[in-house]
Amino acid sequence: MVEQKKLTKGKAALLLVLSALGAVVSATELHGWHVYLGFAIVGVVVLGGFLLWNRKS
């Protein structure tokens, strides 16, 4: 079983900034349904980063 450790404020802030940047890029550069695909990809990447950083091997 994998233990969880605390996500530091710095890492949480970094994930938040990356999420915001991804959302801005998706909204400004993509059109139509591609915007939603961009949002979904950003969400999966941020979730993956959160899960990887929040695990203790």
Backbone as XML, in Angstrom:
<?xml version="1.0"?>
<chain id="A" units="angstrom">
  <residue number="1" name="MET">
    <atom name="N" x="0.842" y="-1.175" z="0.000"/>
    <atom name="CA" x="0.000" y="0.000" z="0.000"/>
    <atom name="C" x="0.889" y="1.241" z="0.000"/>
  </residue>
  <residue number="2" name="VAL">
    <atom name="N" x="0.486" y="2.249" z="-0.745"/>
    <atom name="CA" x="1.282" y="3.462" z="-0.891"/>
    <atom name="C" x="0.823" y="4.488" z="0.136"/>
  </residue>
  <residue number="3" name="GLU">
    <atom name="N" x="1.793" y="5.067" z="0.850"/>
    <atom name="CA" x="1.471" y="6.117" z="1.804"/>
    <atom name="C" x="1.453" y="7.449" z="1.092"/>
  </residue>
  <residue number="4" name="GLN">
    <atom name="N" x="0.655" y="8.382" z="1.631"/>
    <atom name="CA" x="0.622" y="9.719" z="1.064"/>
    <atom name="C" x="1.425" y="10.661" z="1.946"/>
  </residue>
  <residue number="5" name="LYS">
    <atom name="N" x="2.090" y="11.609" z="1.303"/>
    <atom name="CA" x="2.769" y="12.650" z="2.050"/>
    <atom name="C" x="2.114" y="13.972" z="1.694"/>
  </residue>
  <residue number="6" name="LYS">
    <atom name="N" x="2.404" y="15.000" z="2.459"/>
    <atom name="CA" x="1.787" y="16.301" z="2.215"/>
    <atom name="C" x="2.313" y="16.925" z="0.933"/>
  </residue>
  <residue number="7" name="LEU">
    <atom name="N" x="1.421" y="17.532" z="0.196"/>
    <atom name="CA" x="1.803" y="18.308" z="-0.980"/>
    <atom name="C" x="2.193" y="19.690" z="-0.470"/>
  </residue>
  <residue number="8" name="THR">
    <atom name="N" x="3.415" y="20.112" z="-0.741"/>
    <atom name="CA" x="3.875" y="21.401" z="-0.234"/>
    <atom name="C" x="3.136" y="22.539" z="-0.925"/>
  </residue>
  <residue number="9" name="LYS">
    <atom name="N" x="3.166" y="23.698" z="-0.290"/>
    <atom name="CA" x="2.499" y="24.864" z="-0.865"/>
    <atom name="C" x="3.132" y="25.258" z="-2.189"/>
  </residue>
  <residue number="10" name="GLY">
    <atom name="N" x="4.440" y="25.103" z="-2.283"/>
    <atom name="CA" x="5.126" y="25.439" z="-3.529"/>
    <atom name="C" x="4.691" y="24.553" z="-4.682"/>
  </residue>
  <residue number="11" name="LYS">
    <atom name="N" x="4.598" y="23.253" z="-4.425"/>
    <atom name="CA" x="4.173" y="22.322" z="-5.480"/>
    <atom name="C" x="2.704" y="22.543" z="-5.836"/>
  </residue>
  <residue number="12" name="ALA">
    <atom name="N" x="1.888" y="22.826" z="-4.825"/>
    <atom name="CA" x="0.469" y="23.111" z="-5.091"/>
    <atom name="C" x="0.336" y="24.380" z="-5.931"/>
  </residue>
  <residue number="13" name="ALA">
    <atom name="N" x="1.126" y="25.397" z="-5.612"/>
    <atom name="CA" x="1.094" y="26.637" z="-6.385"/>
    <atom name="C" x="1.564" y="26.397" z="-7.816"/>
  </residue>
  <residue number="14" name="LEU">
    <atom name="N" x="2.595" y="25.569" z="-7.976"/>
    <atom name="CA" x="3.083" y="25.248" z="-9.318"/>
    <atom name="C" x="2.012" y="24.534" z="-10.137"/>
  </residue>
  <residue number="15" name="LEU">
    <atom name="N" x="1.321" y="23.574" z="-9.538"/>
    <atom name="CA" x="0.241" y="22.878" z="-10.245"/>
    <atom name="C" x="-0.877" y="23.843" z="-10.621"/>
  </residue>
  <residue number="16" name="LEU">
    <atom name="N" x="-1.183" y="24.778" z="-9.730"/>
    <atom name="CA" x="-2.230" y="25.765" z="-10.008"/>
    <atom name="C" x="-1.830" y="26.677" z="-11.164"/>
  </residue>
  <residue number="17" name="VAL">
    <atom name="N" x="-0.583" y="27.135" z="-11.168"/>
    <atom name="CA" x="-0.095" y="28.002" z="-12.239"/>
    <atom name="C" x="-0.079" y="27.252" z="-13.570"/>
  </residue>
  <residue number="18" name="LEU">
    <atom name="N" x="0.397" y="26.006" z="-13.558"/>
    <atom name="CA" x="0.406" y="25.213" z="-14.796"/>
    <atom name="C" x="-1.011" y="24.981" z="-15.308"/>
  </residue>
  <residue number="19" name="SER">
    <atom name="N" x="-1.934" y="24.757" z="-14.402"/>
    <atom name="CA" x="-3.328" y="24.570" z="-14.792"/>
    <atom name="C" x="-3.890" y="25.839" z="-15.433"/>
  </residue>
  <residue number="20" name="ALA">
    <atom name="N" x="-3.609" y="26.975" z="-14.826"/>
    <atom name="CA" x="-4.092" y="28.244" z="-15.369"/>
    <atom name="C" x="-3.473" y="28.529" z="-16.732"/>
  </residue>
  <residue number="21" name="LEU">
    <atom name="N" x="-2.172" y="28.289" z="-16.880"/>
    <atom name="CA" x="-1.517" y="28.503" z="-18.171"/>
    <atom name="C" x="-2.097" y="27.597" z="-19.254"/>
  </residue>
  <residue number="22" name="GLY">
    <atom name="N" x="-2.313" y="26.334" z="-18.896"/>
    <atom name="CA" x="-2.912" y="25.407" z="-19.856"/>
    <atom name="C" x="-4.302" y="25.830" z="-20.276"/>
  </residue>
  <residue number="23" name="ALA">
    <atom name="N" x="-5.086" y="26.331" z="-19.317"/>
    <atom name="CA" x="-6.440" y="26.787" z="-19.625"/>
    <atom name="C" x="-6.408" y="28.015" z="-20.531"/>
  </residue>
  <residue number="24" name="VAL">
    <atom name="N" x="-5.511" y="28.949" z="-20.259"/>
    <atom name="CA" x="-5.401" y="30.159" z="-21.084"/>
    <atom name="C" x="-4.969" y="29.796" z="-22.499"/>
  </residue>
  <residue number="25" name="VAL">
    <atom name="N" x="-3.978" y="28.924" z="-22.619"/>
    <atom name="CA" x="-3.517" y="28.510" z="-23.953"/>
    <atom name="C" x="-4.634" y="27.796" z="-24.699"/>
  </residue>
  <residue number="26" name="SER">
    <atom name="N" x="-5.350" y="26.912" z="-24.014"/>
    <atom name="CA" x="-6.454" y="26.197" z="-24.659"/>
    <atom name="C" x="-7.526" y="27.166" z="-25.138"/>
  </residue>
  <residue number="27" name="ALA">
    <atom name="N" x="-7.864" y="28.129" z="-24.301"/>
    <atom name="CA" x="-8.944" y="29.057" z="-24.645"/>
    <atom name="C" x="-8.550" y="30.024" z="-25.760"/>
  </residue>
  <residue number="28" name="THR">
    <atom name="N" x="-7.270" y="30.402" z="-25.825"/>
    <atom name="CA" x="-6.880" y="31.391" z="-26.828"/>
    <atom name="C" x="-6.428" y="30.774" z="-28.146"/>
  </residue>
  <residue number="29" name="GLU">
    <atom name="N" x="-5.813" y="29.611" z="-28.102"/>
    <atom name="CA" x="-5.226" y="29.032" z="-29.305"/>
    <atom name="C" x="-6.125" y="28.010" z="-30.000"/>
  </residue>
  <residue number="30" name="LEU">
    <atom name="N" x="-7.020" y="27.397" z="-29.267"/>
    <atom name="CA" x="-7.848" y="26.347" z="-29.848"/>
    <atom name="C" x="-9.249" y="26.872" z="-30.137"/>
  </residue>
  <residue number="31" name="HIS">
    <atom name="N" x="-9.960" y="26.191" z="-31.028"/>
    <atom name="CA" x="-11.299" y="26.625" z="-31.423"/>
    <atom name="C" x="-12.242" y="25.428" z="-31.432"/>
  </residue>
  <residue number="32" name="GLY">
    <atom name="N" x="-13.524" y="25.703" z="-31.178"/>
    <atom name="CA" x="-14.545" y="24.655" z="-31.215"/>
    <atom name="C" x="-14.339" y="23.630" z="-30.120"/>
  </residue>
  <residue number="33" name="TRP">
    <atom name="N" x="-14.529" y="22.373" z="-30.455"/>
    <atom name="CA" x="-14.459" y="21.309" z="-29.457"/>
    <atom name="C" x="-13.029" y="21.058" z="-28.996"/>
  </residue>
  <residue number="34" name="HIS">
    <atom name="N" x="-12.049" y="21.573" z="-29.742"/>
    <atom name="CA" x="-10.648" y="21.406" z="-29.341"/>
    <atom name="C" x="-10.352" y="22.107" z="-28.010"/>
  </residue>
  <residue number="35" name="VAL">
    <atom name="N" x="-11.112" y="23.175" z="-27.710"/>
    <atom name="CA" x="-10.941" y="23.864" z="-26.428"/>
    <atom name="C" x="-11.215" y="22.895" z="-25.281"/>
  </residue>
  <residue number="36" name="TYR">
    <atom name="N" x="-12.301" y="22.155" z="-25.384"/>
    <atom name="CA" x="-12.668" y="21.222" z="-24.315"/>
    <atom name="C" x="-11.658" y="20.069" z="-24.221"/>
  </residue>
  <residue number="37" name="LEU">
    <atom name="N" x="-11.155" y="19.640" z="-25.358"/>
    <atom name="CA" x="-10.115" y="18.611" z="-25.354"/>
    <atom name="C" x="-8.857" y="19.131" z="-24.661"/>
  </residue>
  <residue number="38" name="GLY">
    <atom name="N" x="-8.495" y="20.376" z="-24.935"/>
    <atom name="CA" x="-7.349" y="20.996" z="-24.271"/>
    <atom name="C" x="-7.542" y="21.077" z="-22.771"/>
  </residue>
  <residue number="39" name="PHE">
    <atom name="N" x="-8.757" y="21.470" z="-22.340"/>
    <atom name="CA" x="-9.056" y="21.526" z="-20.901"/>
    <atom name="C" x="-8.933" y="20.139" z="-20.279"/>
  </residue>
  <residue number="40" name="ALA">
    <atom name="N" x="-9.428" y="19.135" z="-20.973"/>
    <atom name="CA" x="-9.373" y="17.768" z="-20.444"/>
    <atom name="C" x="-7.922" y="17.291" z="-20.329"/>
  </residue>
  <residue number="41" name="ILE">
    <atom name="N" x="-7.120" y="17.580" z="-21.327"/>
    <atom name="CA" x="-5.716" y="17.170" z="-21.285"/>
    <atom name="C" x="-4.994" y="17.866" z="-20.137"/>
  </residue>
  <residue number="42" name="VAL">
    <atom name="N" x="-5.230" y="19.164" z="-19.971"/>
    <atom name="CA" x="-4.605" y="19.903" z="-18.867"/>
    <atom name="C" x="-5.043" y="19.310" z="-17.528"/>
  </residue>
  <residue number="43" name="GLY">
    <atom name="N" x="-6.314" y="18.982" z="-17.410"/>
    <atom name="CA" x="-6.816" y="18.389" z="-16.164"/>
    <atom name="C" x="-6.162" y="17.056" z="-15.848"/>
  </residue>
  <residue number="44" name="VAL">
    <atom name="N" x="-5.990" y="16.224" z="-16.861"/>
    <atom name="CA" x="-5.361" y="14.919" z="-16.646"/>
    <atom name="C" x="-3.897" y="15.087" z="-16.253"/>
  </residue>
  <residue number="45" name="VAL">
    <atom name="N" x="-3.197" y="16.016" z="-16.901"/>
    <atom name="CA" x="-1.785" y="16.243" z="-16.582"/>
    <atom name="C" x="-1.629" y="16.783" z="-15.164"/>
  </residue>
  <residue number="46" name="VAL">
    <atom name="N" x="-2.475" y="17.729" z="-14.778"/>
    <atom name="CA" x="-2.402" y="18.283" z="-13.418"/>
    <atom name="C" x="-2.747" y="17.217" z="-12.388"/>
  </residue>
  <residue number="47" name="LEU">
    <atom name="N" x="-3.755" y="16.418" z="-12.644"/>
    <atom name="CA" x="-4.106" y="15.327" z="-11.727"/>
    <atom name="C" x="-2.964" y="14.328" z="-11.617"/>
  </residue>
  <residue number="48" name="GLY">
    <atom name="N" x="-2.357" y="13.980" z="-12.748"/>
    <atom name="CA" x="-1.214" y="13.064" z="-12.727"/>
    <atom name="C" x="-0.053" y="13.632" z="-11.930"/>
  </residue>
  <residue number="49" name="GLY">
    <atom name="N" x="0.231" y="14.911" z="-12.120"/>
    <atom name="CA" x="1.291" y="15.558" z="-11.340"/>
    <atom name="C" x="0.981" y="15.564" z="-9.859"/>
  </residue>
  <residue number="50" name="PHE">
    <atom name="N" x="-0.260" y="15.839" z="-9.517"/>
    <atom name="CA" x="-0.661" y="15.821" z="-8.106"/>
    <atom name="C" x="-0.495" y="14.430" z="-7.501"/>
  </residue>
  <residue number="51" name="LEU">
    <atom name="N" x="-0.940" y="13.429" z="-8.218"/>
    <atom name="CA" x="-0.850" y="12.055" z="-7.688"/>
    <atom name="C" x="0.595" y="11.592" z="-7.572"/>
  </residue>
  <residue number="52" name="LEU">
    <atom name="N" x="1.429" y="11.943" z="-8.543"/>
    <atom name="CA" x="2.838" y="11.540" z="-8.482"/>
    <atom name="C" x="3.575" y="12.239" z="-7.351"/>
  </residue>
  <residue number="53" name="TRP">
    <atom name="N" x="3.335" y="13.538" z="-7.189"/>
    <atom name="CA" x="4.025" y="14.284" z="-6.151"/>
    <atom name="C" x="3.511" y="13.961" z="-4.773"/>
  </residue>
  <residue number="54" name="ASN">
    <atom name="N" x="2.283" y="13.481" z="-4.683"/>
    <atom name="CA" x="1.654" y="13.237" z="-3.381"/>
    <atom name="C" x="1.889" y="11.807" z="-2.891"/>
  </residue>
  <residue number="55" name="ARG">
    <atom name="N" x="2.640" y="11.001" z="-3.657"/>
    <atom name="CA" x="2.914" y="9.627" z="-3.251"/>
    <atom name="C" x="4.270" y="9.508" z="-2.610"/>
  </residue>
  <residue number="56" name="LYS">
    <atom name="N" x="4.350" y="8.614" z="-1.688"/>
    <atom name="CA" x="5.629" y="8.328" z="-1.039"/>
    <atom name="C" x="5.969" y="6.881" z="-1.389"/>
  </residue>
  <residue number="57" name="SER">
    <atom name="N" x="7.066" y="6.689" z="-2.078"/>
    <atom name="CA" x="7.426" y="5.339" z="-2.526"/>
    <atom name="C" x="7.928" y="4.481" z="-1.390"/>
  </residue>
</chain>
